[in-house]
Amino acid sequence: MTVMKNKSLKQMLEAYLLEKLIHATQIMGEAGQRKIAVFLKILAFDILRIRRTYVIETLKERLNISINEAKKIAEKTYFNFFFNSITMATLSFGSKNKLLSAIRVRGFENFAKAYEKGRGVIILSGHFGLWELIPQWFSANGYQMTSVIRRQTNLQVDEIMERMRRNHGALTTDSGYGIRDILKTLKSGKLLGLMMDQNAGDKGIFVDFLGKPASTVPGPAMVSAKTGSPLVLVIVQPGSDSNIDFKILPPIYPDQFPNNSEGRTMLTSRYTDLFCDIIKKRPEQWFWLHRRWKSVTKRNENSLQSQ
């Protein structure tokens, strides 16, 4: 009983602090937001050292760089995660005009080409840059989008995140979203948002991710093959000026690949390679704290034990 009570109090405190932080950043300028991001970076990277060793070593190995270069990118990664999170919350809870005026779109013709097929569009992205603004922008422009998300273990924090994501009309559902609902969404010509850079465990498709096999979610390729809906990768990142760069890549059509397991692996590999190319250009914008290759490590350990 005491453990449950302490956990409940901890979750209430987390939600309270998050609400206060969001409120504070709404009324301050960029300079103040950067100061908060610097403070959080120092706390997480320098003091608490949250996954610091893992991030630095992974950067060194995957990008083939020196340990000093890896440390510099790691520091930027932690700062960018906090600053981008503040920016995403500020724009998501702000007005529609503020959201749209902050974003500069490139490649809209790629989306239009896919959308005009009338089979809905699967919008792909990963934990890169300001990914939470993707459904916000599409929904604010009249294209209803439902994003499949993983719920937070802290339900009070999850409720705050839900309000943020739905503020401009976007819809969300958890990873238990049934195939019938998915088919209904796409057949009605709407958008389905899926993340494609998380470890998928034993049920994933193993494809190359930054030079090393990684378990990758099979959902995007499977749904695309079943519905005929094109896949469109969208990347949102800070621009060279004060604007946010919202880049829409050319659509990938499922009929370009065999309609079998091999074809789904090829399709998964295609958009994964595109995403990895983006990471290589600006590695400090990706969420390196995620244990992307966890399942490969476990698979190798199990293989050694069985020998």
ABEGO torsion letter per residue (X at the ends): XAAAAAAAAAAAAAAAAAAAAAAAAAABBAAAAAAAAAAAAAAAAAAAGBGAAAAAAAAAAAAGBBAAAAAAAAAAAAAAAAAAAAAAAAAAABBAAAAAAABBBBGAAAAAAAAAAGAEBBBBBBBBEBAAAAAAAAAAAGBBBBBBBBBBABAAAAAAAAAAAAAAGBBBBBAABBAAAAAAAAAAGBBBBBBAABBAEAABBBBBBGGBBBBBBAAAAAAAAAAGBBBBBBBBBBBABABBBBBBBBBBBAAABBBBAAAAAAAAAAAAAAAAAAAAABAAABBAABBAAAAAAAAAAAAAAAX
